[in-house]
Amino acid sequence: MRTNLRVLISGFGSSGQRFFSVVRKWAPRCAILVHTSQATLTNGVDSTNSVAEAAAFRPDLLVICGSADNRFQVIQALSVPPSGILIEKPFALDFDQGLVLRELLKALGSTISVGYNLRFSPSLSDFRARLQRKEMGEILGVRAETGQFLPNWRPGRDYRVSVSAQAHKGGGVLRELSHELDYLRWIFGDIEWISATFGRYSKLDIDVEDTAHMTLGFAPAHQSRPFVGQLNLDFVRHDRSRWVVALCDRGSLKWDGISGQVLAYREGANRWELLFDEPPSVSTYELQWASFVDSVQRQASIAATPDEALQVLQIIEAARISDSRSGARVLTAGVGTKF
């Protein structure tokens, strides 16, 4: 693909700024326009707060960042469809809005990818491949946990005005940490049912849930026996954590997302054994962007599709229903408008 492309980035919070850096590094000569509600940007960043001007830019590639309540503006204004559109997670505010967005995107005929960048983590990919090869035998269960104190997420920025802290922008641990639901599906298979409880338990000045506990019923992709997983998400812990442990019949396999390591605790062992150590220089965002551009060029399959992103939103909706029913088990397939 040529490198003198026109790239439009809609939204210029932390995600938009990160994509700006990735695109500029990838193709220093390409034209980048930022669509943002912020005041005029400096440091050589061309920007506009006009949706009409953004659409008139006629981008070859469009990156949609920012809050989930702002997905439609630029898309609906486009007169010429871009070759490719990358939409940050969550795909939409909720499942039904996601269905509308998917149909709108289908009409454009563009290559669409959803920004679940952790699929490009070399260590997570290694973890997944080992499980698919059944190195530790059949999977008996899954434990996963991700958490970090929200005010520490974005240093130098007031956490209270972030997307993460505001319900109407798509915040809360269920949507902000939906990476976990995406990669658990990607690794272990469809989530058939969920039992969930969540709420705001801290003194953080937010209007969203800061903690969620979920039990997930998997229909595994690589074995005949179903199994159950547990997932805990939070905005409150000061010891930053992101890990998954697969309990198997010949031991346990662990992915540590903070260290980028894969470890095994084999049957009869007395310690964890390091199997894979990810180089610290790896950028999942750069790998994601390279894959996105390649998929646009070849009009080939993409890493995370709108349908997969919709399934994540369906699971989140099922979790909300379960919580409203005191944690009762809810079948995910029956939630929302079926697709």
Residue, then its C-alpha position, 0 to 999 in steps of 0.5 A: m500500500r502506498t504511504n502517501l495516504r490520507v488518514l483521518i483520526s476522529g477523537f484525540g484523547s489518549s487513544g487518538q494521540r497514540f494512533f497519531s504517533v503510530v500512523r506518523k511513524w508508519a508513514p511520515r509522508c502521509a497526510i493526517l487530519v485530526h477531527t476533535s472537539q478540542a481547541t486548535l491543536t499545535n505541534g504540527v497537527d492539522s485539526t478541525n472540529s467540523v464534521a463536514e470538513a473531516a468528511a471533505f478530507r476524503p480519507d483513505l483510512l479512518v480511525i475512530c477513537g474517543s467516546a463510544d457515544n460518538r461513533f456515528q458522526v463522521i461515518q454518516a457524513l462521509s460522501v466517499p467511503p474510506s478503504g478501511i476503518l479502524i474503530e476503537k473498542p468498545f464498538a458501541l455504547d450497547f448491543d442494539q446501537g452496535l447492530v445499527l452501526r454494523e449495518l451502517l458500516k456494511a453499506l460503506g463497503s470498507t474493510i472494518s476492524v475493531g481495536y482489540n489490540l491485545r490480540f497482537s500481543p506476542s505473549l498472549s498469542d503464544f499462550r493461545a497457541r499452547l492451549q490449542r496444541k493442548e500442551m497441558g492437556e484438556i482445559l478444566g477451568v479458567r481464572a482471569e483478573t485485570g485491574q488498575f487504580l483509575p487515577n493512575w491510568r493516564p498520568g497528568r489527566d483528571y480521571r473524572v473527565s476521562v471516558s472510563a469514568q462516564a457512563h454516557k461515553g461508554g465508561g465503566v469496567l465492563r466496557e473499558l476492560s472489554h479486552e478481557l471478554d474479547y480475548l477470552r472468547w478468542i482463546f477459549g471459545d464462545i461464552e454461552w452463559i454468564s453470572a455477574t455482579f458489579g457496582r461502584y464500591s470505591k470513593l472514586d468520583i465516577d458514575v460507572e461500575d468500578t468492579a465486576h465479578m463474572t462467572l462464564g460458561f464456555a463452549p470450547a473451540h478445541q475440546s469437547r468438554p465445556f468448562v467454567g471461567q471466572l473473570n474479575l475486573d476493577f478500577v480500584r487496585h493499586d497493584r496493577s494486574r492483568w493475567v489469565v490462568a488455564l487450569c488443565d489436567r496436566g498442570s496450569l498455563k499462565w499469561d501475565g499481561i504486565s510482564g509479557q510472560v507465559l509460564a507453566y506449572r506442570e503436574g508434579a512440579n514445585r514452581w512456575e516454569l518460564l516458557f515465553d518472555e515478550p521483548p519489552s519494545v513490542s507495541t501491540y498498537e503498531l502490530q495492530w496497525a500493520s495488520f489493519v493496513d495489510s487487511v485493507q490492501r488485500q481485502a482480507s480477513i481482519a483480527a477483530t470483526p464487527d460481529e465479534a465486537l457485537q458478541v462482546l457487547q452482547i455478553i456485557e448486556a447479559a452481565r447487566i441483566s444477570d446483575s439486576r437478577s442478583g447474579a442469576r445465570v443468563l444465556t448470552a445468545g438470547v440477549g438483545t436483538k438477535f443477529 
